[in-house]
């Protein structure tokens, strides 16, 4: 009995310690931390913010020189995460030489009103629309969406069929119910445990529990996507199932698509296959560079921004 009591105490202390530590982990970099991280990098990203519908959205982009002529690549992160998830891509000269790079903190994450969740994919896309409008004059516009960021990227492509040219879905959750929800997600959703959980974890959990409904709401609009699509997914992904690829391809009735399924990977492609992911993006950019696609003529929309 004494052994069981001590085991319980030890587990309780460990749980409390992990919970306390988790409150200090928010998976985001401040503007100053971004500047320090890129101090010796080839390019120093510029950090901006804009406001829309009472929300603040932060994003970073590579230096503004040449952004009127270079293709634009917008990175949209999953959960829990932030734009910092893609920092290493901003240090890769193979990309920097070919595209203007942009990464955004999705609503509630990073420094886009951290902790203020938005579980609707439709509403998240509306909050990111001003960012799409900013680069509407780009000759070529690609979105790279990872995990939940792929869900939002899909909606952006639905809303902007004449602006977005290519979407890369990386380990993306696209089909309603085609992902794992652990029982603990329902457990911590209720008080009093909910009150104890760190904000970053609850952001991701709230999105997770509402994800089936949010994906069902955009289900009728898959035919609106006209952008070419590339899927990159791990065949051993037991968090967001590989069946998301076949689901999405069956619904892309007006878009060309191709898939790259990695037999040894789980939900870890951005971390463990970054160079391969970069190669795919570069190949898409090179294919555009050798095409005869005319440049868009829409006027550019500049956002009210602050550093």
Buried (B, 14 or more C-beta within 10 A) or exposed (E): EEEEEEEEEEEEEEEEEEBEEBEEEBBBBEBEEBBEBBEEBEBBBBBBBBBBEEBBBBBBBBBEEEBEEBBBBBBBBBBBBBBBBBBBBBBBEBBBEBBBBBBBBBBBBBBBBBEBBBBBBBBBBBBBBBBBBBBBBBBBBBBBBBBBBBBBBBBBBBBBBEBBBBBBBBBBBBBBEBBEBEEEBEEBBEEEEEEBBBBBBBBBBBBBBBBBEBBEBBEEBBEBBBBBBBBBBBEEBEBBBBBBBBBBBEBBEEBEBEBBEBEEBBBBBBEBBBEBBBEBBBEBBEEBEEEEEEEBEEEEEEBEBEE
